[in-house]
Amino acid sequence: MPYPLRIEYPALSHAQLAIIGDRYGNDPVVRRLLMEVLALQHIALRAHQVAEAAGPGSRTDAFGIAVAALHRELEAETWFQEDLAEREAYRARVSAGDKAQDRKGVSCREHKW
């Protein structure tokens, strides 16, 4: 279950953030907020990597509880689910031998704003 903030304000997708950037990205305040969103997304991705590196298990210590909470909260993040889907699609292409596929857009996105 998503936390209360996400109930009131559902997560934005990459496309929605791009639309905001295209429409209002010339405003320095909006641009700054979008850059802050991007920075926080990178922190969330790094936290997910740490949680994944810890491996599966049902730890009942503080770390295990925090990892479980992180996974629940990331499930509600549209942009995060999009990133996971892109990464899985990339891995599937590489596994299938498609070496020509560019990874652009998976690890970092190009922004006009």
N, C-alpha and C positions, 0 to 999 in steps of 0.2 A: 504494500500500500504506500502510495507516495506521501511525502510529508506535507503538512498543511499549506506551505507556500505554493507547492505544485498543484494542489487542489484548486486554489484560487487563481493561480497564474500558470497554466500549462506550459511546458517547455516549448521553445521555438525550434523549428527545424533549421537546417543550414539555408534552405531556400527562403524561409521567412526572414532570417537574419540578413541575407543578401538583399532582399527587397527593401528592408529598412535602410541598409547601407546605401543602396542605389537612390532611394528617395530623399534621405536625410543626411547622408554621409558628408555633405559639405558643411554641415553645422559642426563646429569643433567639439561641442559637448557630446553630440550623438556619436561622432567619430571616436572620441575618447572612451565613451561607454562601450562601443562595439569592440574596441581594442582590449578593454578590460574583460569583456565576455570571452574573447578569444584566449586571453591569458589564463582565465579561470578554467576554460575548457582544457587547456594543456595541462594544468595542474590535476584536473579530474582524470585525464587520460593517464598521467603518471601514477596517480594513486591506484588506478585500476591495474596498471602493470605490477605494482608492488603486491597488490592483493592476489593477482594471478600467480605471481612468483612464489607466494607463500604456499600455494598448492591447495588441493581440496582437503576437506576435513571438517569436522564439527568441533572446532576448538571452543572451549567455554571460557577462555581467559579474555581479558580486555581487547586484545588484538583480534581474536576470532569474532567477538561481538561487533567490533568496529568494521571488520571486513564484511560481515553479513549485512550490516546497515548500509555500507557503501554500495554493495551489489543491489540492494532493494532500491536505493535512491537513484542509482544510475539507470535502472529499468524504466524510470519515468522520464528520462532525458532523451527527447526525440533526437537531437543532434548526435548523442552518444550512440544510440542504436543505429543511426545512419552510418556512423564511422565504423562500427563493428561489422555491419553488412558489407561495406566497401572493402574492408580488410579481408573478410572471408571470401569475397568474390575474387579479390586479387590472389589470395593463396590458392584458390581453386584453379585459376587460370595458370598460375605457375606450376602447380602440381600436374596439370594436364599438358605441360610442355610448352605453353604459350609464353616464350621468353620475350616476345616483342611488346608485351603489354607494359605500358608506363605506369609507374606507381603514383604519378602526379595526382593530387587530389586526395590521396589517402593519408599521407603523413602531414602535409600542410596544404592549405588552400590558398589560392590566389584571390586577393580581394582588391576591388577597385577603390575601396575607401580605406 
